[in-house]
Amino acid sequence: MRRFALIMIACLAIAACDRKPMPKAGDLQGEVTALLPKVEDAAGLKFRQPPKVATQTSEQVQKFLTEQFARPAVRTDLDAKIGVWKRLGVVPDSVDVVALLMKLLSEQVVGFYDPKSKTLYVVEGRTGVERETVIRHELTHALQDQYVNLDSIQNILGDDDRVEAAQAVFEGHATVIMIGNAARTIAWDKAREGIRDARAANPIFGAAPAFLAEGLLFPYLGGAEFVRTAMADGVTSAQLLATLPTSTSQVLHKERWGAQGNAAEIVRFTAPAGSSIRYENSFGEFETRLALAELLGDVGVASRAARGHDGDRYATLATPGGDGLVWVIVWDTPLDAEEYAEAMGAAMAKRYAASVASINGRREIAATGRRVTIRTEKVGGRDITIAEDLPASARSPAIAASTVTITAR
């Protein structure tokens, strides 16, 4: 999903804050040529060569999106993630996520930069503020791509936390540069408010599960806040692109970015005998917070419970009794681990409309046909939590702490 966020211009609402009348669109190449030096000046970087530009019809955009979703590796990865989201309960079983994303993206896209073809596309028939704002935003992506390989980073599979952190810089940087060019007098708080208002006003976006909607907005809102504060501290665009954050914890807590030893850990574990790992990935602090907020209905509790996150790994397990979900997180302190375990226990109890029992030092929730356990452990002197949602007939616990490895990124 994160790789498609590149072409979703949620930040178009910012353009609505600038009420100055704009001329109708003319020659696209001429518009781009006129905007190139303005983007360069705002970013403090020079284009090594001008990007290719082209227009597309709405039908061509729809075809492009369909092809992107149909790529075997992308679709397999997305389908697996959808299964995890529904197992956790952060996306209802009734939601057709792929259809929702397709409809949302098809209606929102005004233009996009394709790093594979190195081409900036603008949808035909779009004019005025909307068109110019998108060109500025996507020109920034074209500029970024000449200093860091966008395509290779966005197509990393199996480490969503890292991809989302990088995506936050790419989209946040493009949003900050766009605001700096298109609406220099707009306050950042007003821009944030405009983005959220646009989400609520859009019937499709507004009706989307919060886990999906907030996930799509994070690279723009969270990313822009990260980039804005970094640049205010004197960090240049070149430095941002050369030292990308490797976890959403570093985006959420900028003091962790660039500090020695503060990169999120890489976590691995082994499936028990008789079971196998079908799919594995990472959530990171942001999606951990988002999942807890969705399940608990309390953003404050979720934010506190996810703070101290220092790397994670989740996996779907194929067991003799059916599929299960396991999730291992490394924490900064024992208190962080305990606070998360408490919140996760409450979240899963609410998800299954059941109560939490304390059994042999772990939290356990028994639901029809399922058994959920959350426990804290020590691995190599580090505090970890292991959450498991398994068929009631499956061996529990499934993941032994002795099989968990934690390595520096």
PyMOL commands that set and color helices and strands:
alter all, ss='L'
color gray80, all
select helices_A, chain A and resi 2-7+10-17+28-43+58-70+72-88+97-108+128-145+150-154+160-182+188-201+203-207+210-232+237-242+248-252+254-256+284-296+299-306+334-351+401-403
alter helices_A, ss='H'
color red, helices_A
select strands_A, chain A and resi 52-56+111-114+119-123+266-268+276-281+309-319+322-331+356-359+362-367+370-379+382-391+405-407
alter strands_A, ss='S'
color yellow, strands_A
deselect
rebuild
show_as cartoon
